[in-house]
Amino acid sequence: MPPLIVIDCRIAEHADVANALGAVVGQVRMSVEARVGLPEIGLFRLNSGERLDDFDTGDEAMTAAWQPSTKGWLSLTRAFLVHRGTVYPDDEAFEQIPELLAEEALAVMTDTARLKTEDANKLVAEMADGFKLTLDWTAKPNKVKPAAGVFATRFLKEGGGGVRDDVKIEKKQIDQLHDAVDQTKTAHLKLASLYNTRTQYGTRRDLCFGTIVRSTVGQEIEYSVCLMPLCDGIRLNGAAGATFRFPFWRLRTEPVKGSKGIVVELPGTEGHLELYSHGKPRDRMWIGDFKASATKTVAAALKNGRYYYRRKDKDVSLEWIAQLKPSHAQRIAHDIGVAFSRVGVLEAEWLRWRTI
């Protein structure tokens, strides 16, 4: 084993017990596998995952299987260690691994598991016909109105562009269609929240770019999104307890014409809520002070199954609601940036004083 993984193997006392605990509890192991096959008479093929070589004898193949690796995952491991040394302690390279692996998995699925358009159309057509829709949508003027359900079925098969000349599609029609095909009546909200927010599998909730929180102001409930750049919300310098300022943008629960919302799933059994980011900077933006925890982040405290941040500048608790995916958080930041590009003297002066 040492020649293969290029490290010393030391067996500690009671290793059998530790190994059992690690296998059952930790589910972590490290192994190297090499196979020597006989694809034809007189040919021995070595497959170690990194290399695929042919040899004249089995002894040559077995000897090569035990040689230290000079490429593949082991070389990447060595390069990674050098990379970590260049960024540590200002950055932790191990924290980048999940994102790196996720992007690689996405690349594999995108490049190798893409569903062909003709196959997708066939699948959708079969399902749309199976719904047997009876929605009665009104045809546009001078257009022949077909039997009930035809427009809705065509909408599923052809999309909005395929029926826009015959029927006007508005939010009302979309809601009717959701109700007709979804027995739970909430699946479309769940799907929207999956597109918008990151699913949480752990118990840690750090305050960072895209974090949505809520607080009670008088008799009103306010929702806000954190605008602190991601790189500035982690590895906060200073001892635990140091204070840092985080900018926020107040979100609305009511849309205006042309506004696009984000759907979030509220804690517990509260259901879903659509939030909007339109408004003027002087009315929507605020800045709060927070203490850094031992993790060098602003971490939420768990209380009665919910997570809370405590403002240091005010006696106010902010409840963690959701974490937006980067693309949706960036969209909100872009819209806010456009709003700031149009601010007047009053708003610019307000922002300057707020950040002093």
ABEGO torsion letter per residue (X at the ends): XAAAAGBBBBBBBGAAAAAAAAAAAAGBBBBBBBBBBBABBGBBBBBAGABBBBBABAAAAAAAAABBBABEAAAAAAAAAAAAAAAOAABBAAAAAAAAAAAAAAAAAAAAABBBAAAAAAAAAAAAAAAGBABBBBBBBGBBBBBBGAAAAAAAAAEAAAAAAABBBBAAAAAAAAAAABAAGAAAAAAAAAAABBBBABABBBBBBGBBBBBBBEABBBBBBBABBAAAABGBBEBBGBBBBBBBBBBBABBBBGBBBBBBBBBEAAEBBBBBABEBAAAABBBBBBBBBAAGBBBBBBBGGBBBBBBAABBBBBBBABBBBAAAAAAAAAAAAAAAAABBAAAAAAAAAAAX
